[in-house]
Amino acid sequence: MSLSVQDCNPLTPEKLRILQLVVQEAVDHWLETGWLERKDGKVIPGKNFKPTPELPRTPGSVW
């Protein structure tokens, strides 16, 4: 039997609650700043959303 990451670091109900609060705070902030907006019950990129450009890949990079 192999071990999974969850076996080593379980997401307890308390950790899950904290994670949900952190994500909700982030989404609320992004909605306020226009990075995200709600449309048809979904959260989508807003008018102020600017995707981060992908870094160039060079030989020997760890990607």
mmCIF file of the N, C-alpha and C atoms, coordinates in Angstrom:
data_MODEL
# 
_entry.id   MODEL 
# 
loop_
_atom_site.group_PDB 
_atom_site.id 
_atom_site.type_symbol 
_atom_site.label_atom_id 
_atom_site.label_alt_id 
_atom_site.label_comp_id 
_atom_site.label_asym_id 
_atom_site.label_entity_id 
_atom_site.label_seq_id 
_atom_site.pdbx_PDB_ins_code 
_atom_site.Cartn_x 
_atom_site.Cartn_y 
_atom_site.Cartn_z 
_atom_site.occupancy 
_atom_site.B_iso_or_equiv 
_atom_site.pdbx_formal_charge 
_atom_site.auth_seq_id 
_atom_site.auth_comp_id 
_atom_site.auth_asym_id 
_atom_site.auth_atom_id 
_atom_site.pdbx_PDB_model_num 
ATOM 1   N N  . MET A 1 1  ? 0.850   -1.182 0.000   1.00 0.00 ? 1  MET A N  1 
ATOM 2   C CA . MET A 1 1  ? 0.000   0.000  0.000   1.00 0.00 ? 1  MET A CA 1 
ATOM 3   C C  . MET A 1 1  ? 0.895   1.245  0.000   1.00 0.00 ? 1  MET A C  1 
ATOM 4   N N  . SER A 1 2  ? 0.575   2.200  -0.852  1.00 0.00 ? 2  SER A N  1 
ATOM 5   C CA . SER A 1 2  ? 1.378   3.417  -0.930  1.00 0.00 ? 2  SER A CA 1 
ATOM 6   C C  . SER A 1 2  ? 0.734   4.524  -0.100  1.00 0.00 ? 2  SER A C  1 
ATOM 7   N N  . LEU A 1 3  ? 1.562   5.439  0.339   1.00 0.00 ? 3  LEU A N  1 
ATOM 8   C CA . LEU A 1 3  ? 1.081   6.586  1.102   1.00 0.00 ? 3  LEU A CA 1 
ATOM 9   C C  . LEU A 1 3  ? 0.792   7.745  0.163   1.00 0.00 ? 3  LEU A C  1 
ATOM 10  N N  . SER A 1 4  ? -0.267  8.456  0.449   1.00 0.00 ? 4  SER A N  1 
ATOM 11  C CA . SER A 1 4  ? -0.568  9.663  -0.320  1.00 0.00 ? 4  SER A CA 1 
ATOM 12  C C  . SER A 1 4  ? -0.189  10.873 0.523   1.00 0.00 ? 4  SER A C  1 
ATOM 13  N N  . VAL A 1 5  ? -0.195  12.033 -0.108  1.00 0.00 ? 5  VAL A N  1 
ATOM 14  C CA . VAL A 1 5  ? 0.091   13.265 0.620   1.00 0.00 ? 5  VAL A CA 1 
ATOM 15  C C  . VAL A 1 5  ? -0.924  13.456 1.733   1.00 0.00 ? 5  VAL A C  1 
ATOM 16  N N  . GLN A 1 6  ? -2.185  13.103 1.473   1.00 0.00 ? 6  GLN A N  1 
ATOM 17  C CA . GLN A 1 6  ? -3.222  13.269 2.490   1.00 0.00 ? 6  GLN A CA 1 
ATOM 18  C C  . GLN A 1 6  ? -2.970  12.390 3.701   1.00 0.00 ? 6  GLN A C  1 
ATOM 19  N N  . ASP A 1 7  ? -2.345  11.220 3.500   1.00 0.00 ? 7  ASP A N  1 
ATOM 20  C CA . ASP A 1 7  ? -2.030  10.359 4.631   1.00 0.00 ? 7  ASP A CA 1 
ATOM 21  C C  . ASP A 1 7  ? -1.020  11.032 5.556   1.00 0.00 ? 7  ASP A C  1 
ATOM 22  N N  . CYS A 1 8  ? -0.107  11.795 4.987   1.00 0.00 ? 8  CYS A N  1 
ATOM 23  C CA . CYS A 1 8  ? 0.951   12.434 5.767   1.00 0.00 ? 8  CYS A CA 1 
ATOM 24  C C  . CYS A 1 8  ? 0.517   13.775 6.347   1.00 0.00 ? 8  CYS A C  1 
ATOM 25  N N  . ASN A 1 9  ? -0.403  14.452 5.692   1.00 0.00 ? 9  ASN A N  1 
ATOM 26  C CA . ASN A 1 9  ? -0.810  15.788 6.119   1.00 0.00 ? 9  ASN A CA 1 
ATOM 27  C C  . ASN A 1 9  ? -2.322  15.928 5.920   1.00 0.00 ? 9  ASN A C  1 
ATOM 28  N N  . PRO A 1 10 ? -3.109  15.315 6.806   1.00 0.00 ? 10 PRO A N  1 
ATOM 29  C CA . PRO A 1 10 ? -4.558  15.321 6.599   1.00 0.00 ? 10 PRO A CA 1 
ATOM 30  C C  . PRO A 1 10 ? -5.164  16.721 6.713   1.00 0.00 ? 10 PRO A C  1 
ATOM 31  N N  . LEU A 1 11 ? -6.170  16.962 5.908   1.00 0.00 ? 11 LEU A N  1 
ATOM 32  C CA . LEU A 1 11 ? -6.899  18.225 5.961   1.00 0.00 ? 11 LEU A CA 1 
ATOM 33  C C  . LEU A 1 11 ? -8.005  18.051 6.998   1.00 0.00 ? 11 LEU A C  1 
ATOM 34  N N  . THR A 1 12 ? -7.714  18.483 8.206   1.00 0.00 ? 12 THR A N  1 
ATOM 35  C CA . THR A 1 12 ? -8.674  18.350 9.298   1.00 0.00 ? 12 THR A CA 1 
ATOM 36  C C  . THR A 1 12 ? -9.827  19.327 9.083   1.00 0.00 ? 12 THR A C  1 
ATOM 37  N N  . PRO A 1 13 ? -10.956 19.116 9.747   1.00 0.00 ? 13 PRO A N  1 
ATOM 38  C CA . PRO A 1 13 ? -12.071 20.058 9.617   1.00 0.00 ? 13 PRO A CA 1 
ATOM 39  C C  . PRO A 1 13 ? -11.669 21.498 9.960   1.00 0.00 ? 13 PRO A C  1 
ATOM 40  N N  . GLU A 1 14 ? -10.800 21.670 10.950  1.00 0.00 ? 14 GLU A N  1 
ATOM 41  C CA . GLU A 1 14 ? -10.353 23.016 11.309  1.00 0.00 ? 14 GLU A CA 1 
ATOM 42  C C  . GLU A 1 14 ? -9.504  23.630 10.190  1.00 0.00 ? 14 GLU A C  1 
ATOM 43  N N  . LYS A 1 15 ? -8.583  22.840 9.622   1.00 0.00 ? 15 LYS A N  1 
ATOM 44  C CA . LYS A 1 15 ? -7.752  23.341 8.521   1.00 0.00 ? 15 LYS A CA 1 
ATOM 45  C C  . LYS A 1 15 ? -8.614  23.656 7.299   1.00 0.00 ? 15 LYS A C  1 
ATOM 46  N N  . LEU A 1 16 ? -9.614  22.832 7.033   1.00 0.00 ? 16 LEU A N  1 
ATOM 47  C CA . LEU A 1 16 ? -10.510 23.070 5.906   1.00 0.00 ? 16 LEU A CA 1 
ATOM 48  C C  . LEU A 1 16 ? -11.281 24.371 6.108   1.00 0.00 ? 16 LEU A C  1 
ATOM 49  N N  . ARG A 1 17 ? -11.756 24.614 7.315   1.00 0.00 ? 17 ARG A N  1 
ATOM 50  C CA . ARG A 1 17 ? -12.493 25.847 7.613   1.00 0.00 ? 17 ARG A CA 1 
ATOM 51  C C  . ARG A 1 17 ? -11.605 27.065 7.409   1.00 0.00 ? 17 ARG A C  1 
ATOM 52  N N  . ILE A 1 18 ? -10.361 26.997 7.884   1.00 0.00 ? 18 ILE A N  1 
ATOM 53  C CA . ILE A 1 18 ? -9.423  28.108 7.712   1.00 0.00 ? 18 ILE A CA 1 
ATOM 54  C C  . ILE A 1 18 ? -9.140  28.335 6.229   1.00 0.00 ? 18 ILE A C  1 
ATOM 55  N N  . LEU A 1 19 ? -8.931  27.267 5.482   1.00 0.00 ? 19 LEU A N  1 
ATOM 56  C CA . LEU A 1 19 ? -8.677  27.382 4.045   1.00 0.00 ? 19 LEU A CA 1 
ATOM 57  C C  . LEU A 1 19 ? -9.860  28.020 3.329   1.00 0.00 ? 19 LEU A C  1 
ATOM 58  N N  . GLN A 1 20 ? -11.072 27.616 3.684   1.00 0.00 ? 20 GLN A N  1 
ATOM 59  C CA . GLN A 1 20 ? -12.266 28.199 3.069   1.00 0.00 ? 20 GLN A CA 1 
ATOM 60  C C  . GLN A 1 20 ? -12.373 29.695 3.372   1.00 0.00 ? 20 GLN A C  1 
ATOM 61  N N  . LEU A 1 21 ? -12.048 30.091 4.601   1.00 0.00 ? 21 LEU A N  1 
ATOM 62  C CA . LEU A 1 21 ? -12.090 31.510 4.967   1.00 0.00 ? 21 LEU A CA 1 
ATOM 63  C C  . LEU A 1 21 ? -11.059 32.318 4.183   1.00 0.00 ? 21 LEU A C  1 
ATOM 64  N N  . VAL A 1 22 ? -9.857  31.773 4.039   1.00 0.00 ? 22 VAL A N  1 
ATOM 65  C CA . VAL A 1 22 ? -8.800  32.468 3.305   1.00 0.00 ? 22 VAL A CA 1 
ATOM 66  C C  . VAL A 1 22 ? -9.192  32.638 1.843   1.00 0.00 ? 22 VAL A C  1 
ATOM 67  N N  . VAL A 1 23 ? -9.717  31.580 1.236   1.00 0.00 ? 23 VAL A N  1 
ATOM 68  C CA . VAL A 1 23 ? -10.128 31.653 -0.168  1.00 0.00 ? 23 VAL A CA 1 
ATOM 69  C C  . VAL A 1 23 ? -11.272 32.646 -0.330  1.00 0.00 ? 23 VAL A C  1 
ATOM 70  N N  . GLN A 1 24 ? -12.244 32.632 0.590   1.00 0.00 ? 24 GLN A N  1 
ATOM 71  C CA . GLN A 1 24 ? -13.372 33.558 0.500   1.00 0.00 ? 24 GLN A CA 1 
ATOM 72  C C  . GLN A 1 24 ? -12.908 35.007 0.616   1.00 0.00 ? 24 GLN A C  1 
ATOM 73  N N  . GLU A 1 25 ? -11.977 35.275 1.528   1.00 0.00 ? 25 GLU A N  1 
ATOM 74  C CA . GLU A 1 25 ? -11.429 36.629 1.673   1.00 0.00 ? 25 GLU A CA 1 
ATOM 75  C C  . GLU A 1 25 ? -10.730 37.070 0.386   1.00 0.00 ? 25 GLU A C  1 
ATOM 76  N N  . ALA A 1 26 ? -9.970  36.167 -0.220  1.00 0.00 ? 26 ALA A N  1 
ATOM 77  C CA . ALA A 1 26 ? -9.267  36.504 -1.460  1.00 0.00 ? 26 ALA A CA 1 
ATOM 78  C C  . ALA A 1 26 ? -10.255 36.797 -2.582  1.00 0.00 ? 26 ALA A C  1 
ATOM 79  N N  . VAL A 1 27 ? -11.266 35.954 -2.735  1.00 0.00 ? 27 VAL A N  1 
ATOM 80  C CA . VAL A 1 27 ? -12.265 36.160 -3.789  1.00 0.00 ? 27 VAL A CA 1 
ATOM 81  C C  . VAL A 1 27 ? -13.011 37.469 -3.558  1.00 0.00 ? 27 VAL A C  1 
ATOM 82  N N  . ASP A 1 28 ? -13.396 37.745 -2.319  1.00 0.00 ? 28 ASP A N  1 
ATOM 83  C CA . ASP A 1 28 ? -14.083 39.006 -2.013  1.00 0.00 ? 28 ASP A CA 1 
ATOM 84  C C  . ASP A 1 28 ? -13.212 40.206 -2.393  1.00 0.00 ? 28 ASP A C  1 
ATOM 85  N N  . HIS A 1 29 ? -11.936 40.133 -2.066  1.00 0.00 ? 29 HIS A N  1 
ATOM 86  C CA . HIS A 1 29 ? -11.014 41.228 -2.398  1.00 0.00 ? 29 HIS A CA 1 
ATOM 87  C C  . HIS A 1 29 ? -10.918 41.406 -3.915  1.00 0.00 ? 29 HIS A C  1 
ATOM 88  N N  . TRP A 1 30 ? -10.787 40.302 -4.644  1.00 0.00 ? 30 TRP A N  1 
ATOM 89  C CA . TRP A 1 30 ? -10.657 40.386 -6.105  1.00 0.00 ? 30 TRP A CA 1 
ATOM 90  C C  . TRP A 1 30 ? -11.944 40.876 -6.751  1.00 0.00 ? 30 TRP A C  1 
ATOM 91  N N  . LEU A 1 31 ? -13.088 40.568 -6.140  1.00 0.00 ? 31 LEU A N  1 
ATOM 92  C CA . LEU A 1 31 ? -14.354 41.104 -6.647  1.00 0.00 ? 31 LEU A CA 1 
ATOM 93  C C  . LEU A 1 31 ? -14.408 42.618 -6.438  1.00 0.00 ? 31 LEU A C  1 
ATOM 94  N N  . GLU A 1 32 ? -13.937 43.082 -5.272  1.00 0.00 ? 32 GLU A N  1 
ATOM 95  C CA . GLU A 1 32 ? -13.941 44.520 -4.970  1.00 0.00 ? 32 GLU A CA 1 
ATOM 96  C C  . GLU A 1 32 ? -13.004 45.299 -5.888  1.00 0.00 ? 32 GLU A C  1 
ATOM 97  N N  . THR A 1 33 ? -11.878 44.698 -6.259  1.00 0.00 ? 33 THR A N  1 
ATOM 98  C CA . THR A 1 33 ? -10.884 45.401 -7.070  1.00 0.00 ? 33 THR A CA 1 
ATOM 99  C C  . THR A 1 33 ? -11.134 45.263 -8.566  1.00 0.00 ? 33 THR A C  1 
ATOM 100 N N  . GLY A 1 34 ? -12.112 44.457 -8.948  1.00 0.00 ? 34 GLY A N  1 
ATOM 101 C CA . GLY A 1 34 ? -12.423 44.298 -10.360 1.00 0.00 ? 34 GLY A CA 1 
ATOM 102 C C  . GLY A 1 34 ? -11.629 43.221 -11.069 1.00 0.00 ? 34 GLY A C  1 
ATOM 103 N N  . TRP A 1 35 ? -10.791 42.511 -10.344 1.00 0.00 ? 35 TRP A N  1 
ATOM 104 C CA . TRP A 1 35 ? -10.056 41.417 -10.977 1.00 0.00 ? 35 TRP A CA 1 
ATOM 105 C C  . TRP A 1 35 ? -11.002 40.280 -11.319 1.00 0.00 ? 35 TRP A C  1 
ATOM 106 N N  . LEU A 1 36 ? -12.042 40.118 -10.511 1.00 0.00 ? 36 LEU A N  1 
ATOM 107 C CA . LEU A 1 36 ? -13.064 39.107 -10.766 1.00 0.00 ? 36 LEU A CA 1 
ATOM 108 C C  . LEU A 1 36 ? -14.423 39.775 -10.764 1.00 0.00 ? 36 LEU A C  1 
ATOM 109 N N  . GLU A 1 37 ? -15.385 39.122 -11.420 1.00 0.00 ? 37 GLU A N  1 
ATOM 110 C CA . GLU A 1 37 ? -16.774 39.577 -11.347 1.00 0.00 ? 37 GLU A CA 1 
ATOM 111 C C  . GLU A 1 37 ? -17.671 38.351 -11.415 1.00 0.00 ? 37 GLU A C  1 
ATOM 112 N N  . ARG A 1 38 ? -18.887 38.523 -10.929 1.00 0.00 ? 38 ARG A N  1 
ATOM 113 C CA . ARG A 1 38 ? -19.862 37.429 -10.960 1.00 0.00 ? 38 ARG A CA 1 
ATOM 114 C C  . ARG A 1 38 ? -20.750 37.594 -12.180 1.00 0.00 ? 38 ARG A C  1 
ATOM 115 N N  . LYS A 1 39 ? -20.964 36.485 -12.892 1.00 0.00 ? 39 LYS A N  1 
ATOM 116 C CA . LYS A 1 39 ? -21.839 36.505 -14.057 1.00 0.00 ? 39 LYS A CA 1 
ATOM 117 C C  . LYS A 1 39 ? -22.519 35.145 -14.151 1.00 0.00 ? 39 LYS A C  1 
ATOM 118 N N  . ASP A 1 40 ? -23.841 35.153 -14.162 1.00 0.00 ? 40 ASP A N  1 
ATOM 119 C CA . ASP A 1 40 ? -24.622 33.917 -14.248 1.00 0.00 ? 40 ASP A CA 1 
ATOM 120 C C  . ASP A 1 40 ? -24.231 32.919 -13.159 1.00 0.00 ? 40 ASP A C  1 
ATOM 121 N N  . GLY A 1 41 ? -23.984 33.418 -11.948 1.00 0.00 ? 41 GLY A N  1 
ATOM 122 C CA . GLY A 1 41 ? -23.658 32.544 -10.827 1.00 0.00 ? 41 GLY A CA 1 
ATOM 123 C C  . GLY A 1 41 ? -22.230 32.035 -10.820 1.00 0.00 ? 41 GLY A C  1 
ATOM 124 N N  . LYS A 1 42 ? -21.406 32.508 -11.753 1.00 0.00 ? 42 LYS A N  1 
ATOM 125 C CA . LYS A 1 42 ? -20.014 32.072 -11.818 1.00 0.00 ? 42 LYS A CA 1 
ATOM 126 C C  . LYS A 1 42 ? -19.104 33.263 -11.558 1.00 0.00 ? 42 LYS A C  1 
ATOM 127 N N  . VAL A 1 43 ? -17.895 32.971 -11.130 1.00 0.00 ? 43 VAL A N  1 
ATOM 128 C CA . VAL A 1 43 ? -16.883 34.004 -10.948 1.00 0.00 ? 43 VAL A CA 1 
ATOM 129 C C  . VAL A 1 43 ? -15.972 33.944 -12.171 1.00 0.00 ? 43 VAL A C  1 
ATOM 130 N N  . ILE A 1 44 ? -15.846 35.072 -12.870 1.00 0.00 ? 44 ILE A N  1 
ATOM 131 C CA . ILE A 1 44 ? -15.056 35.134 -14.100 1.00 0.00 ? 44 ILE A CA 1 
ATOM 132 C C  . ILE A 1 44 ? -14.060 36.293 -14.008 1.00 0.00 ? 44 ILE A C  1 
ATOM 133 N N  . PRO A 1 45 ? -13.038 36.310 -14.880 1.00 0.00 ? 45 PRO A N  1 
ATOM 134 C CA . PRO A 1 45 ? -12.112 37.444 -14.873 1.00 0.00 ? 45 PRO A CA 1 
ATOM 135 C C  . PRO A 1 45 ? -12.854 38.753 -15.101 1.00 0.00 ? 45 PRO A C  1 
ATOM 136 N N  . GLY A 1 46 ? -12.509 39.767 -14.328 1.00 0.00 ? 46 GLY A N  1 
ATOM 137 C CA . GLY A 1 46 ? -13.163 41.065 -14.421 1.00 0.00 ? 46 GLY A CA 1 
ATOM 138 C C  . GLY A 1 46 ? -12.437 42.021 -15.352 1.00 0.00 ? 46 GLY A C  1 
ATOM 139 N N  . LYS A 1 47 ? -12.937 43.247 -15.400 1.00 0.00 ? 47 LYS A N  1 
ATOM 140 C CA . LYS A 1 47 ? -12.384 44.239 -16.329 1.00 0.00 ? 47 LYS A CA 1 
ATOM 141 C C  . LYS A 1 47 ? -10.957 44.643 -15.967 1.00 0.00 ? 47 LYS A C  1 
ATOM 142 N N  . ASN A 1 48 ? -10.565 44.495 -14.717 1.00 0.00 ? 48 ASN A N  1 
ATOM 143 C CA . ASN A 1 48 ? -9.208  44.860 -14.299 1.00 0.00 ? 48 ASN A CA 1 
ATOM 144 C C  . ASN A 1 48 ? -8.248  43.674 -14.269 1.00 0.00 ? 48 ASN A C  1 
ATOM 145 N N  . PHE A 1 49 ? -8.709  42.509 -14.717 1.00 0.00 ? 49 PHE A N  1 
ATOM 146 C CA . PHE A 1 49 ? -7.868  41.312 -14.691 1.00 0.00 ? 49 PHE A CA 1 
ATOM 147 C C  . PHE A 1 49 ? -6.745  41.436 -15.715 1.00 0.00 ? 49 PHE A C  1 
ATOM 148 N N  . LYS A 1 50 ? -5.533  41.202 -15.262 1.00 0.00 ? 50 LYS A N  1 
ATOM 149 C CA . LYS A 1 50 ? -4.371  41.199 -16.155 1.00 0.00 ? 50 LYS A CA 1 
ATOM 150 C C  . LYS A 1 50 ? -3.598  39.915 -15.870 1.00 0.00 ? 50 LYS A C  1 
ATOM 151 N N  . PRO A 1 51 ? -3.648  38.961 -16.793 1.00 0.00 ? 51 PRO A N  1 
ATOM 152 C CA . PRO A 1 51 ? -2.931  37.710 -16.532 1.00 0.00 ? 51 PRO A CA 1 
ATOM 153 C C  . PRO A 1 51 ? -1.425  37.944 -16.413 1.00 0.00 ? 51 PRO A C  1 
ATOM 154 N N  . THR A 1 52 ? -0.810  37.172 -15.566 1.00 0.00 ? 52 THR A N  1 
ATOM 155 C CA . THR A 1 52 ? 0.635   37.259 -15.408 1.00 0.00 ? 52 THR A CA 1 
ATOM 156 C C  . THR A 1 52 ? 1.290   36.645 -16.634 1.00 0.00 ? 52 THR A C  1 
ATOM 157 N N  . PRO A 1 53 ? 2.187   37.372 -17.291 1.00 0.00 ? 53 PRO A N  1 
ATOM 158 C CA . PRO A 1 53 ? 2.837   36.785 -18.465 1.00 0.00 ? 53 PRO A CA 1 
ATOM 159 C C  . PRO A 1 53 ? 3.691   35.593 -18.058 1.00 0.00 ? 53 PRO A C  1 
ATOM 160 N N  . GLU A 1 54 ? 3.727   34.602 -18.915 1.00 0.00 ? 54 GLU A N  1 
ATOM 161 C CA . GLU A 1 54 ? 4.522   33.415 -18.622 1.00 0.00 ? 54 GLU A CA 1 
ATOM 162 C C  . GLU A 1 54 ? 5.997   33.764 -18.770 1.00 0.00 ? 54 GLU A C  1 
ATOM 163 N N  . LEU A 1 55 ? 6.792   33.330 -17.815 1.00 0.00 ? 55 LEU A N  1 
ATOM 164 C CA . LEU A 1 55 ? 8.223   33.588 -17.873 1.00 0.00 ? 55 LEU A CA 1 
ATOM 165 C C  . LEU A 1 55 ? 8.842   32.793 -19.018 1.00 0.00 ? 55 LEU A C  1 
ATOM 166 N N  . PRO A 1 56 ? 9.833   33.367 -19.679 1.00 0.00 ? 56 PRO A N  1 
ATOM 167 C CA . PRO A 1 56 ? 10.475  32.624 -20.768 1.00 0.00 ? 56 PRO A CA 1 
ATOM 168 C C  . PRO A 1 56 ? 11.201  31.407 -20.215 1.00 0.00 ? 56 PRO A C  1 
ATOM 169 N N  . ARG A 1 57 ? 11.144  30.340 -20.956 1.00 0.00 ? 57 ARG A N  1 
ATOM 170 C CA . ARG A 1 57 ? 11.838  29.119 -20.544 1.00 0.00 ? 57 ARG A CA 1 
ATOM 171 C C  . ARG A 1 57 ? 13.199  29.088 -21.219 1.00 0.00 ? 57 ARG A C  1 
ATOM 172 N N  . THR A 1 58 ? 14.202  28.855 -20.426 1.00 0.00 ? 58 THR A N  1 
ATOM 173 C CA . THR A 1 58 ? 15.557  28.827 -20.951 1.00 0.00 ? 58 THR A CA 1 
ATOM 174 C C  . THR A 1 58 ? 16.142  27.440 -20.752 1.00 0.00 ? 58 THR A C  1 
ATOM 175 N N  . PRO A 1 59 ? 17.115  27.072 -21.557 1.00 0.00 ? 59 PRO A N  1 
ATOM 176 C CA . PRO A 1 59 ? 17.752  25.766 -21.344 1.00 0.00 ? 59 PRO A CA 1 
ATOM 177 C C  . PRO A 1 59 ? 18.305  25.678 -19.924 1.00 0.00 ? 59 PRO A C  1 
ATOM 178 N N  . GLY A 1 60 ? 18.052  24.577 -19.290 1.00 0.00 ? 60 GLY A N  1 
ATOM 179 C CA . GLY A 1 60 ? 18.543  24.379 -17.935 1.00 0.00 ? 60 GLY A CA 1 
ATOM 180 C C  . GLY A 1 60 ? 17.614  24.899 -16.856 1.00 0.00 ? 60 GLY A C  1 
ATOM 181 N N  . SER A 1 61 ? 16.464  25.460 -17.246 1.00 0.00 ? 61 SER A N  1 
ATOM 182 C CA . SER A 1 61 ? 15.527  25.931 -16.228 1.00 0.00 ? 61 SER A CA 1 
ATOM 183 C C  . SER A 1 61 ? 14.880  24.735 -15.552 1.00 0.00 ? 61 SER A C  1 
ATOM 184 N N  . VAL A 1 62 ? 14.354  24.951 -14.377 1.00 0.00 ? 62 VAL A N  1 
ATOM 185 C CA . VAL A 1 62 ? 13.786  23.847 -13.605 1.00 0.00 ? 62 VAL A CA 1 
ATOM 186 C C  . VAL A 1 62 ? 12.367  23.508 -14.037 1.00 0.00 ? 62 VAL A C  1 
ATOM 187 N N  . TRP A 1 63 ? 11.852  24.172 -15.039 1.00 0.00 ? 63 TRP A N  1 
ATOM 188 C CA . TRP A 1 63 ? 10.503  23.880 -15.505 1.00 0.00 ? 63 TRP A CA 1 
ATOM 189 C C  . TRP A 1 63 ? 10.558  22.599 -16.244 1.00 0.00 ? 63 TRP A C  1 
# 
